[in-house]
Amino acid sequence: MEGPYGSEWQEEEKVKRREMVDPEARYIFVHVVPNSNVDDMTTVLTEEDTSTSCQEDSSPLVGFVHYRFVSEEDVPVLYVYELQLEPRVQGKGLGKFLMELIELIAQKNCMGAVMLTVQKANLLAMNFYMSKLRYIISATSPSKANPMLEKSYEILCRTFDDDAKTIFEVQHSVHH
């Protein structure tokens, strides 16, 4: 993960480590089934929260999603903190499948949106979320909310209801 953060990584790593063990953290782990061909994408998804002990699984972990149910601008949202896939399983539809699963979890739990933060330097991730999955830059993202602040990331979103749409999608133009 160091790459996209550049010089900010030393501080960011500490933040990430704290986030990962937060009691609110939820995970979906992806394992390759033993004796399966990775190209067949025979994977096992296991959902756990941090209170569950991570037992040693015989099948190798090839990816995970770390998410939480949070409130942004008084709207309940599912916030994706991390989506990580090993290079050998990338480009096979697994990331798209996991994000569709995340959206389903969000809708089943009456969340107004799915939100996530992406480093601008991570062009593969930006392209994945914006072009492939049609996420948009949130009105709460620094580049929209305060363009004078040069930040290294964007906040992306997909909204599910009118309240969330109004807050996260609609740009309020300010007339002077």
C-alpha positions in Angstrom: 0.0 0.0 0.0 3.0 2.3 0.4 3.1 3.2 -3.3 0.1 5.4 -3.7 0.7 7.2 -0.4 4.3 8.2 -1.2 5.9 10.3 1.5 2.7 10.3 3.6 2.9 6.5 4.1 4.8 6.6 7.4 2.0 8.5 9.1 -0.8 6.8 7.1 0.5 3.3 8.0 -0.1 4.0 11.8 -3.6 5.2 11.0 -4.4 2.2 8.8 -3.2 -0.2 11.5 -5.4 1.4 14.1 -8.4 1.4 11.7 -8.0 -2.3 11.0 -8.5 -3.4 14.7 -11.3 -0.9 15.5 -14.3 -2.6 17.1 -16.5 -1.2 14.3 -14.4 -2.8 11.6 -16.1 -5.5 9.5 -14.4 -7.7 7.0 -15.1 -10.0 4.0 -12.1 -12.3 3.4 -11.5 -14.1 0.1 -9.7 -17.4 0.1 -8.8 -19.6 -2.9 -10.2 -23.1 -2.5 -7.4 -25.6 -2.3 -6.8 -27.6 -5.5 -8.7 -25.0 -7.6 -7.3 -23.1 -10.5 -7.1 -19.4 -9.7 -8.4 -18.6 -13.2 -11.6 -20.5 -12.4 -12.0 -18.1 -9.4 -13.3 -20.7 -7.1 -13.1 -18.7 -4.0 -14.6 -18.8 -0.5 -16.0 -15.6 1.0 -16.0 -15.5 4.8 -17.4 -12.5 6.6 -16.1 -11.8 10.1 -16.0 -8.9 12.5 -13.0 -8.1 14.5 -14.4 -9.8 17.6 -14.1 -13.1 15.8 -10.8 -14.7 16.3 -8.9 -15.1 13.0 -8.4 -18.9 12.9 -5.7 -20.2 10.6 -7.4 -21.2 7.3 -5.8 -23.8 5.1 -6.8 -22.0 1.9 -4.7 -18.9 1.1 -6.1 -15.4 1.6 -6.1 -13.6 -1.7 -8.1 -10.5 -0.8 -10.3 -8.7 1.7 -12.7 -5.8 2.1 -12.6 -3.8 5.3 -15.8 -1.7 5.8 -17.8 0.0 8.5 -21.3 1.4 9.0 -20.8 5.1 9.8 -22.6 8.4 9.6 -21.4 11.0 7.1 -23.2 14.4 7.1 -26.0 12.7 9.2 -26.6 10.1 6.6 -26.0 6.4 7.4 -23.4 5.1 4.9 -21.3 2.0 4.4 -17.7 3.2 4.2 -15.2 1.0 2.4 -11.9 1.5 4.2 -9.9 -1.0 2.1 -10.4 -3.3 -0.9 -7.2 -5.3 -1.4 -6.7 -8.1 -3.9 -3.5 -10.0 -4.7 -2.3 -9.2 -8.2 -2.8 -12.8 -9.4 -6.6 -12.5 -8.8 -7.0 -8.9 -10.2 -8.7 -8.3 -13.5 -11.0 -11.4 -13.2 -14.2 -9.7 -11.9 -13.6 -10.4 -8.2 -13.2 -6.7 -7.2 -16.4 -5.9 -9.0 -18.2 -8.8 -7.4 -17.0 -7.7 -3.9 -18.2 -4.1 -4.5 -21.6 -5.4 -5.7 -21.7 -7.5 -2.5 -20.8 -4.4 -0.4 -23.6 -2.4 -2.2 -26.1 -5.2 -1.4 -25.0 -5.2 2.3 -25.4 -1.4 2.3 -28.9 -1.6 0.8 -30.0 -4.4 3.1 -28.9 -2.4 6.1 -30.7 0.8 4.8 -27.6 2.8 4.2 -27.9 5.9 2.1 -24.7 5.3 0.2 -21.5 3.5 -0.2 -18.5 5.7 0.2 -14.7 5.2 -0.1 -11.5 7.1 -0.3 -9.0 6.6 -3.2 -5.5 8.1 -3.6 -5.4 10.1 -6.8 -2.1 8.5 -7.6 -3.7 5.1 -7.6 -4.9 5.4 -11.2 -5.9 1.7 -11.4 -8.2 2.1 -8.4 -9.6 5.5 -9.7 -10.4 3.9 -13.0 -11.9 0.8 -11.4 -14.3 2.8 -9.2 -15.2 5.6 -11.6 -15.1 3.9 -15.1 -16.0 0.3 -14.3 -18.3 0.8 -11.3 -19.6 4.3 -12.1 -18.8 5.8 -8.7 -18.7 9.6 -8.7 -16.6 12.1 -6.8 -18.6 13.1 -3.7 -19.6 16.7 -3.1 -17.9 16.1 0.3 -14.6 15.3 -1.4 -11.9 17.9 -1.0 -11.6 18.7 -4.7 -15.3 19.6 -4.8 -15.9 20.9 -1.2 -12.8 23.1 -1.1 -10.8 23.0 -4.4 -8.2 25.4 -2.8 -7.0 22.5 -0.6 -4.7 20.3 -2.6 -5.4 16.8 -1.3 -3.9 13.6 -2.5 -7.2 11.7 -2.4 -10.8 11.8 -3.6 -13.9 10.6 -1.8 -16.1 8.6 -4.1 -19.7 7.5 -3.6 -22.7 5.7 -4.9 -26.0 6.8 -3.4 -29.2 4.9 -2.9 -31.7 7.5 -1.7 -32.7 11.1 -2.2 -31.2 12.4 1.1 -27.8 10.9 0.2 -28.1 12.1 -3.4 -28.8 15.7 -2.2 -25.8 15.7 0.2 -23.2 13.7 -1.7 -24.1 14.3 -5.4 -25.7 17.7 -5.9 -23.3 20.6 -6.2 -24.6 23.7 -4.5 -23.4 26.6 -6.5 -22.6 29.7 -4.5 -23.4 33.0 -6.1 -21.5 36.0 -5.0 
